[in-house]
Amino acid sequence: MELKRVQEIASASLSTGTIPADYIRQENEQPGMTTFKGQHPEVPVIDFANEKLLAEMIFDASCKWGVFQVVNHGIPIEVINRLQKAGQEFFELPKEEREIYAKSPGDSKSVEGYGTKLQKEIEGKKGWVDHLFNKIWPPSAIDYRFWPRNPPDYREATEEYSRHLHKVVDKLLRSLSLGLGLEGHELKDAVGGNDLVFNLKINYYPPCPCPDLVLGVPSHTDMSALTILVPNEVQGLQAFQDGHWVDVNYIPNALVVHIGDQIEILSNGRCKSMLHRSTVNKDKTRMSWPVFVEPPADHHVGPHHKLINEQNPSKYKTKKFSDYCYCKLNKISQ
């Protein structure tokens, strides 16, 4: 069990105005030094109701940015609010109740449960974040031991959101498939088909007295095929675009979609896995609810055979997804 949670550290730091040295980033990472302050192009916003241009807009944003926001996505706002309320209430529980769902000690293969550290730390620097990780699809992958029973609405709220999310994922994968010149079903088939795994991670970034010096989550791309994120209203997500760290501005009720590594690989590099990071706030708690849409662990992913030829040779190895994850989490060259 991890005893030192960022929530505890944040409470102590807010009274002293200082933070432990292992949370202070090098200058070339500090958001106060590296966030772009001038005018910059906005992350694309795509209207899901625009069926005529949807595939073109999604593919264009995926190639140029690797991130876009979706409006009119069909998930009722009440469903999203319910998901957020349940997650927020979990992190407001006393520490002893949260720790009931802590990650299993010594289980390096599973990310599920309540925790703080997720991957190997670079130069010993830590992220200003706690999290709760749950597999929410397929039913055979769900381990309810790590699903909070308090708040009582957590399970029902999460399952309702998951049901709505399937339609969004299918529409995104079909649009990307068509954009790549494939049949509408081929990209989903290649990334796992109906066996796709949905992993929900609730990120909790408490207030920090020195937000310009720390990162919630350091710069990374996602291992997933797609990541679909619901943020709260506190600004924090940044994307690396044209050599600059730029804010992904909060849009009420929008979904933020990240292209993940597996889509970049399947597209043979035409789609771009987004390099991104999370910053924190001095006065407010930031939270986010990303769902990582991933292949099954034993599924092999490589460039789609229709997208490679003599003129466009394969740029990536074909690899079992579990092996890919192990290498990425442990900073081993792929």
C-alpha positions as CSV (number, residue, x, y, z in Angstrom):
1,M,0.0,0.0,0.0
2,E,1.3,3.5,-0.9
3,L,1.1,5.6,2.2
4,K,2.0,9.0,0.9
5,R,-0.7,10.4,-1.3
6,V,-0.5,13.7,-3.1
7,Q,-3.7,14.7,-1.4
8,E,-1.9,14.5,2.0
9,I,1.2,16.3,0.7
10,A,-1.0,19.1,-0.8
11,S,-2.8,19.7,2.5
12,A,0.5,20.1,4.3
13,S,2.0,22.2,1.5
14,L,-0.9,24.7,1.4
15,S,-0.3,25.6,5.0
16,T,3.5,26.0,4.6
17,G,3.6,27.4,1.1
18,T,6.4,24.9,0.1
19,I,6.5,21.5,-1.7
20,P,8.9,18.6,-1.4
21,A,11.9,18.8,-3.8
22,D,11.0,15.6,-5.6
23,Y,8.0,17.3,-7.1
24,I,9.9,20.3,-8.5
25,R,10.6,19.8,-12.2
26,Q,13.8,20.7,-14.1
27,E,13.5,24.2,-15.7
28,N,13.0,22.7,-19.2
29,E,9.9,21.0,-17.9
30,Q,8.5,23.6,-15.6
31,P,5.1,24.9,-16.9
32,G,5.9,28.4,-15.7
33,M,8.9,28.5,-18.0
34,T,7.7,26.4,-21.0
35,T,4.0,27.2,-21.5
36,F,3.5,29.2,-24.7
37,K,2.1,32.6,-23.8
38,G,1.4,34.1,-27.3
39,Q,-1.4,33.5,-29.7
40,H,-1.6,30.0,-31.2
41,P,-4.0,27.9,-33.3
42,E,-6.8,26.4,-31.2
43,V,-7.2,22.6,-30.9
44,P,-9.8,21.6,-33.5
45,V,-13.4,21.4,-32.4
46,I,-15.5,18.9,-34.3
47,D,-19.3,18.7,-34.4
48,F,-20.3,15.1,-34.3
49,A,-23.6,15.9,-35.9
50,N,-21.9,17.0,-39.1
51,E,-22.1,13.6,-40.7
52,K,-21.2,14.8,-44.2
53,L,-17.7,16.1,-43.2
54,L,-17.1,14.1,-40.1
55,A,-14.6,11.5,-41.5
56,E,-12.6,14.3,-43.2
57,M,-12.5,16.5,-40.1
58,I,-11.5,13.8,-37.7
59,F,-8.8,12.4,-40.0
60,D,-7.4,15.9,-40.7
61,A,-7.3,16.7,-36.9
62,S,-5.7,13.3,-36.2
63,C,-2.9,13.9,-38.7
64,K,-2.1,17.5,-37.8
65,W,-2.8,17.6,-34.1
66,G,-3.4,14.2,-32.7
67,V,-6.1,15.8,-30.4
68,F,-9.5,17.4,-31.0
69,Q,-12.6,18.2,-29.0
70,V,-16.0,16.7,-29.9
71,V,-19.3,18.5,-29.4
72,N,-22.8,17.2,-30.0
73,H,-21.4,13.7,-29.2
74,G,-24.7,12.3,-28.0
75,I,-23.8,11.5,-24.4
76,P,-26.4,13.3,-22.2
77,I,-24.9,15.9,-19.9
78,E,-26.7,14.3,-17.0
79,V,-24.7,11.1,-17.6
80,I,-21.4,13.0,-17.6
81,N,-22.4,15.0,-14.5
82,R,-23.3,11.8,-12.7
83,L,-19.9,10.2,-13.6
84,Q,-18.1,13.3,-12.4
85,K,-20.1,13.6,-9.2
86,A,-19.3,10.0,-8.2
87,G,-15.6,10.4,-8.9
88,Q,-15.4,13.6,-7.0
89,E,-17.2,12.1,-4.0
90,F,-14.7,9.2,-3.9
91,F,-11.8,11.5,-3.5
92,E,-13.6,13.4,-0.8
93,L,-13.8,10.2,1.3
94,P,-11.6,9.8,4.4
95,K,-8.2,8.4,3.5
96,E,-8.9,5.1,5.2
97,E,-11.9,4.5,2.9
98,R,-10.0,5.4,-0.2
99,E,-7.2,3.0,0.8
100,I,-9.6,0.1,0.7
101,Y,-9.3,0.2,-3.1
102,A,-5.5,0.6,-3.2
103,K,-3.5,-1.2,-5.8
104,S,-2.5,-4.7,-4.8
105,P,1.1,-4.6,-3.4
106,G,3.6,-6.3,-5.6
107,D,1.2,-6.7,-8.6
108,S,3.2,-5.1,-11.4
109,K,1.0,-6.4,-14.1
110,S,-2.2,-4.6,-13.1
111,V,-2.8,-0.8,-13.0
112,E,-6.2,-1.1,-11.3
113,G,-7.1,0.5,-8.1
114,Y,-6.4,3.7,-6.1
115,G,-2.8,4.9,-6.4
116,T,-0.3,7.6,-7.0
117,K,2.6,6.2,-9.0
118,L,1.8,4.6,-12.4
119,Q,5.0,4.3,-14.3
120,K,8.8,4.5,-13.8
121,E,9.7,8.0,-12.7
122,I,12.3,10.0,-14.6
123,E,15.1,11.4,-12.4
124,G,13.0,10.5,-9.4
125,K,10.6,13.4,-10.1
126,K,6.9,12.8,-9.1
127,G,3.6,13.9,-10.5
128,W,1.2,16.0,-8.5
129,V,-1.7,13.6,-8.9
130,D,-3.5,10.7,-7.3
131,H,-5.7,8.4,-9.4
132,L,-8.3,5.6,-9.4
133,F,-8.1,3.1,-12.3
134,N,-10.9,0.7,-13.3
135,K,-11.4,-1.5,-16.2
136,I,-15.0,-0.8,-17.3
137,W,-15.3,-3.0,-20.4
138,P,-15.6,-5.9,-21.4
139,P,-17.5,-7.5,-18.5
140,S,-15.0,-10.4,-18.4
141,A,-12.2,-7.9,-17.7
142,I,-14.0,-6.1,-14.8
143,D,-12.7,-6.6,-11.3
144,Y,-15.3,-5.1,-8.9
145,R,-12.9,-5.4,-6.0
146,F,-11.4,-2.1,-7.2
147,W,-14.7,-0.3,-7.8
148,P,-15.7,1.9,-4.9
149,R,-18.9,0.9,-3.0
150,N,-19.0,4.4,-1.6
151,P,-20.3,6.6,-3.1
152,P,-23.2,4.2,-3.7
153,D,-23.8,5.6,-7.2
154,Y,-20.3,4.9,-8.5
155,R,-20.9,1.6,-10.2
156,E,-24.2,2.6,-11.9
157,A,-22.9,6.0,-13.0
158,T,-19.8,4.4,-14.5
159,E,-21.6,1.7,-16.3
160,E,-24.1,4.1,-17.7
161,Y,-21.3,6.3,-19.1
162,S,-19.6,3.2,-20.5
163,R,-22.7,2.2,-22.4
164,H,-23.0,5.6,-24.1
165,L,-19.2,5.7,-24.8
166,H,-19.4,2.7,-27.1
167,K,-21.3,4.6,-29.7
168,V,-18.7,7.4,-29.7
169,V,-15.8,5.0,-30.0
170,D,-17.4,3.2,-33.0
171,K,-18.1,6.5,-34.8
172,L,-14.5,7.7,-34.2
173,L,-12.9,4.5,-35.4
174,R,-15.2,4.3,-38.5
175,S,-14.3,7.9,-39.4
176,L,-10.6,7.3,-39.0
177,S,-10.8,4.1,-41.0
178,L,-12.6,5.9,-43.9
179,G,-10.0,8.7,-43.7
180,L,-7.2,6.2,-44.1
181,G,-8.9,4.8,-47.2
182,L,-10.0,1.6,-45.5
183,E,-13.4,0.1,-45.2
184,G,-15.4,1.6,-42.3
185,H,-14.9,-1.5,-40.1
186,E,-11.3,-2.3,-40.8
187,L,-9.5,-0.1,-38.3
188,K,-11.7,-1.3,-35.4
189,D,-11.1,-4.9,-36.5
190,A,-7.4,-4.3,-36.6
191,V,-7.2,-2.8,-33.1
192,G,-9.2,-5.5,-31.4
193,G,-12.8,-5.5,-32.7
194,N,-15.5,-6.2,-30.2
195,D,-12.8,-7.3,-27.7
196,L,-11.6,-3.7,-27.2
197,V,-10.8,-2.9,-23.5
198,F,-12.0,0.3,-21.9
199,N,-9.9,1.6,-18.9
200,L,-11.2,4.5,-16.9
201,K,-8.7,6.5,-14.9
202,I,-9.9,9.3,-12.6
203,N,-7.1,11.8,-12.1
204,Y,-7.2,14.0,-9.0
205,Y,-4.8,17.0,-9.0
206,P,-5.1,18.9,-5.7
207,P,-4.2,22.6,-5.4
208,C,-0.5,23.2,-5.3
209,P,1.2,26.4,-3.8
210,C,3.8,26.3,-6.6
211,P,1.9,25.3,-9.8
212,D,4.6,26.8,-12.1
213,L,7.2,24.3,-10.8
214,V,5.3,21.0,-11.0
215,L,3.4,18.8,-13.4
216,G,0.4,16.7,-12.6
217,V,1.4,14.2,-15.3
218,P,4.7,14.7,-17.2
219,S,4.8,14.8,-21.0
220,H,3.8,11.5,-22.7
221,T,1.8,9.9,-25.4
222,D,-0.9,7.4,-24.6
223,M,-0.4,3.7,-25.1
224,S,-4.0,3.3,-26.1
225,A,-5.7,3.3,-29.5
226,L,-7.8,6.3,-28.5
227,T,-8.3,8.2,-25.3
228,I,-11.6,10.0,-24.6
229,L,-11.4,12.4,-21.7
230,V,-13.9,14.4,-19.7
231,P,-12.3,17.3,-17.8
232,N,-13.7,19.4,-15.0
233,E,-13.7,23.2,-15.5
234,V,-10.2,23.8,-14.1
235,Q,-7.7,24.4,-17.0
236,G,-4.7,21.9,-17.1
237,L,-4.3,19.8,-20.2
238,Q,-1.6,21.0,-22.6
239,A,-0.6,19.6,-26.0
240,F,2.8,19.9,-27.7
241,Q,2.2,21.5,-31.1
242,D,4.7,23.2,-33.5
243,G,7.4,23.1,-30.8
244,H,5.3,24.8,-28.1
245,W,3.3,23.7,-25.1
246,V,-0.2,25.1,-25.6
247,D,-3.4,24.9,-23.5
248,V,-6.3,22.7,-24.6
249,N,-9.0,25.2,-23.6
250,Y,-11.9,23.9,-21.6
251,I,-15.2,23.7,-23.5
252,P,-18.2,22.8,-21.4
253,N,-19.7,19.4,-22.2
254,A,-17.1,18.6,-24.9
255,L,-15.1,15.3,-25.0
256,V,-11.4,15.6,-25.6
257,V,-10.1,12.9,-27.9
258,H,-6.4,11.9,-28.0
259,I,-5.0,9.7,-30.8
260,G,-3.0,7.0,-29.0
261,D,0.1,5.1,-30.0
262,Q,-1.8,2.1,-31.4
263,I,-3.6,4.2,-34.0
264,E,-0.3,5.9,-35.0
265,I,1.2,2.5,-35.5
266,L,-1.8,1.0,-37.4
267,S,-1.9,4.1,-39.7
268,N,1.9,3.7,-40.2
269,G,2.5,7.2,-38.9
270,R,-0.2,9.1,-40.8
271,C,-2.1,9.8,-37.6
272,K,-0.2,11.4,-34.8
273,S,-0.2,10.2,-31.2
274,M,-0.4,13.4,-29.2
275,L,2.4,14.4,-26.8
276,H,0.6,16.0,-23.9
277,R,1.0,16.8,-20.2
278,S,-1.1,18.0,-17.2
279,T,-0.5,21.2,-15.2
280,V,-2.1,22.0,-11.8
281,N,-3.8,25.0,-10.2
282,K,-2.8,27.0,-7.1
283,D,-6.3,27.4,-5.7
284,K,-8.6,24.7,-7.3
285,T,-8.6,20.9,-7.6
286,R,-8.4,19.8,-11.2
287,M,-10.0,16.4,-12.1
288,S,-10.2,14.5,-15.4
289,W,-11.9,11.2,-16.5
290,P,-9.9,9.7,-19.4
291,V,-11.0,6.4,-20.8
292,F,-8.2,4.5,-22.6
293,V,-9.6,2.4,-25.5
294,E,-7.1,-0.4,-25.9
295,P,-6.5,-3.7,-27.7
296,P,-6.7,-6.9,-25.6
297,A,-3.4,-7.7,-23.9
298,D,-2.5,-10.6,-26.3
299,H,-3.6,-8.8,-29.5
300,H,-0.8,-8.0,-32.0
301,V,-0.7,-4.5,-33.4
302,G,1.4,-3.3,-36.4
303,P,0.9,-1.1,-39.5
304,H,-2.3,-2.2,-41.4
305,H,-1.3,-4.3,-44.3
306,K,-3.3,-2.1,-46.8
307,L,-1.3,0.9,-45.7
308,I,2.2,-0.4,-46.5
309,N,3.9,-1.1,-49.8
310,E,7.3,-0.6,-51.4
311,Q,6.8,3.2,-51.5
312,N,5.5,3.2,-47.9
313,P,7.4,0.6,-46.0
314,S,6.4,-0.3,-42.4
315,K,7.8,2.2,-39.9
316,Y,6.8,0.2,-36.8
317,K,7.3,-3.3,-35.4
318,T,4.2,-5.5,-35.0
319,K,4.0,-6.3,-31.3
320,K,1.7,-7.9,-28.7
321,F,0.0,-5.0,-26.9
322,S,1.0,-6.3,-23.4
323,D,4.7,-6.3,-24.5
324,Y,4.3,-2.8,-25.9
325,C,2.9,-1.6,-22.6
326,Y,5.6,-3.2,-20.5
327,C,8.3,-1.6,-22.6
328,K,6.6,1.8,-22.4
329,L,5.9,1.8,-18.7
330,N,9.5,0.7,-17.9
331,K,11.1,3.2,-20.4
332,I,12.5,0.3,-22.5
333,S,13.2,1.1,-26.2
334,Q,10.6,-0.2,-28.6
